[in-house]
């Protein structure tokens, strides 16, 4: 398991979450849905990079 910290897009708070480590089997990104502890909504996180869905395009 890997611990990651992401910024909740609704509240701006840093949120800790544990994800199972991604297996390098595909070139396509794999996103996992997680329930945010800051806003209780679902966010999609790239299991390989730990970035939120859409964050790659913004940065």
Buried (B, 14 or more C-beta within 10 A) or exposed (E): EEEBEBEBBEEEEEBEBEBEEBEEEEEEBEBEEBEBEBBEEEBBBBBBEBBBBEBEEEE
